[in-house]
Amino acid sequence: MKKKLLAAAGVIGLLVLAGCQNTSSSETEQLKQQIAQLEQQVTELENSNGASDTADDTANAGTDTAAADTGTDAAADTSADTSAADASSTDTSASSAETAGSTAVPTIDELTTKVDEFVQKADAEAASSAEKTLENYFTLKQEAEEIDRSLERYEDDLEYQYRNGSLTRDDYRTKEREADLLEDKLDAAEDTLEFVYGIDD
């Protein structure tokens, strides 16, 4: 009886494996056909891409995205994602350029002067024996925030110039360090004011 059960289990196991084998073969054939179709599509896209302008590239990115949505082409999905990322990067750079163009970006010398003047005001306020009013604090705090925004615009402009190729990596790092030092100096002056006025901001 045990032998019959073992033999039956063995036969059933072989049938299951054989069934899986046949299903696997048909799936393999389908995958091969899909791969061949995708290779043909990629070749067509490459050919049309070489002869097309930017508008055609955008249309091809849309075709790649549609192919990725059908679930038939992981490579097309990657291509579409890359195209979208490139477009996003271009949009970000253009936005930075517009921001840099619409608002005058201060130079590091102008920023240094502003920070030094603010530090002098903060130190004078700390040394003063006059009554400390919150109005003075808020006026100085507002000035510090304006300087901080100017520093941010300067750093954004540096990043834009670096991405644009106008600045080398070393120049970018050097100028970024200068801006960071000014930010630290400004923060220290703000901390002094907060201490003098007894405000924990």
DRENROLUM-735201 format. One record per residue (C-alpha): x, y, z. Coordinates in steps of 0.05 Angstrom, whole numbers, padded with zeros to 5 digits, always signed. Each point is the difference from the previous one (the first is absolute). Layout:
REM DRENROLUM-735201
XYZ;...
REM end
This chain:
REM DRENROLUM-735201
+00000+00000+00000;+00056+00048+00018;+00034-00015-00066;-00063+00015-00039;-00009+00067+00037;+00073+00019-00012;-00006-00020-00073;-00064+00041-00007;+00032+00059+00034;+00060-00005-00045;-00044-00003-00063;-00041+00060+00024;+00065+00038+00015;+00026-00015-00070;-00065+00022-00031;+00001+00065+00039;+00072+00013-00020;-00016-00017-00073;-00059+00047+00002;+00043+00055+00029;+00052-00014-00053;-00051+00008-00057;-00028+00064+00030;+00069+00027+00010;+00018-00015-00073;-00061+00038-00026;+00014+00058+00046;+00072+00000-00024;-00023+00003-00072;-00046+00058+00016;+00056+00037+00036;+00047-00011-00060;-00053+00030-00046;-00009+00059+00046;+00075+00011+00003;+00006-00002-00075;-00057+00051-00006;+00033+00045+00051;+00067-00004-00034;-00033+00021-00065;-00035+00058+00036;+00066+00022+00031;+00034-00002-00068;-00056+00041-00031;+00004+00050+00057;+00075+00006-00007;-00006+00011-00075;-00054+00052+00007;+00036+00032+00059;+00062+00013-00042;-00040+00036-00054;-00047+00037+00046;+00002+00065+00037;-00019+00013+00073;-00075-00004-00013;+00009-00071-00028;+00041-00019+00061;-00058+00021+00045;-00048-00043-00042;+00048-00059+00005;+00002+00008+00076;-00076-00004-00001;+00004-00063-00042;+00049-00030+00049;-00045+00018+00058;-00060-00033-00035;+00041-00063-00011;+00020-00001+00073;-00073+00008+00021;-00018-00064-00038;+00050-00037+00042;+00038-00027-00060;+00064+00040+00002;+00041+00013+00063;+00054+00032-00044;-00050+00049-00030;-00023+00017+00071;+00072+00017+00019;+00008+00041-00062;-00064+00039+00014;+00020+00012+00072;+00068+00025-00023;-00033+00046-00051;-00048+00027+00052;+00058+00011+00049;+00039+00037-00053;-00060+00043-00016;-00011+00013+00075;+00073+00019+00008;-00005+00047-00060;-00063+00032+00030;+00034+00009+00067;+00061+00032-00033;-00045+00046-00040;-00039+00018+00062;+00066+00016+00036;+00021+00043-00059;-00065+00038+00002;+00006+00010+00075;+00072+00022-00008;-00019+00047-00056;-00061+00031+00033;+00033+00014+00067;+00068+00032+00004;+00048-00050+00031;+00048+00035+00048;+00074-00011-00005;+00039-00033+00057;+00031+00069+00016;-00069+00032+00007;-00023-00058+00044;+00063+00005+00043;-00012+00075+00010;-00073-00012+00019;+00018-00055+00049;+00056+00041+00032;-00046+00060+00008;-00053-00044+00032;+00051-00031+00047;+00022+00070+00021;-00072+00020+00014;-00012-00063+00040;+00064+00011+00040;-00018+00073+00013;-00069-00021+00023;+00030-00051+00047;+00048+00051+00029;-00052+00055+00006;-00028+00016+00068;-00063+00029-00030;-00066-00034+00014;-00010-00059-00045;-00066+00004-00037;-00030-00055-00042;-00009+00048-00057;+00076+00006-00006;+00006-00075+00001;-00052-00011-00055;+00032+00054-00043;+00068-00034+00005;-00031-00069-00009;-00034+00022-00064;+00066+00028-00026;+00034-00066+00016;-00054-00039-00038;+00009+00045-00061;+00075-00013+00001;-00014-00074+00007;-00045+00001-00061;+00055+00036-00039;+00049-00054+00020;-00049-00053-00024;-00007+00035-00068;+00076+00004-00004;+00007-00075+00014;-00056-00017-00050;+00037+00042-00052;+00065-00037+00015;-00035-00067-00010;-00030+00025-00065;+00068+00023-00026;+00031-00067+00020;-00054-00040-00036;+00006+00046-00060;+00075-00011-00003;+00017+00072+00016;+00035-00020+00065;+00050-00056+00011;-00011-00048+00057;+00057+00032+00040;-00026+00071-00011;-00070-00023+00020;+00026-00032+00064;+00042+00061+00018;-00057+00049-00010;-00049-00047+00036;+00048-00001+00060;+00003+00076+00001;-00076+00003+00000;-00003-00052+00056;+00048+00041+00042;-00043+00062-00009;-00062-00040+00020;+00036-00024+00063;+00020+00072+00017;-00071+00024-00011;-00028-00057+00044;+00049+00017+00056;-00023+00073-00002;-00073-00021+00002;+00016-00045+00060;+00032+00060+00035;-00063+00041-00011;-00044-00056+00026;+00043-00005+00062;-00001+00075+00012;-00075+00004-00007;-00013-00065+00036;-00036-00031-00060;+00007-00073-00018;-00016+00000-00074;
REM end
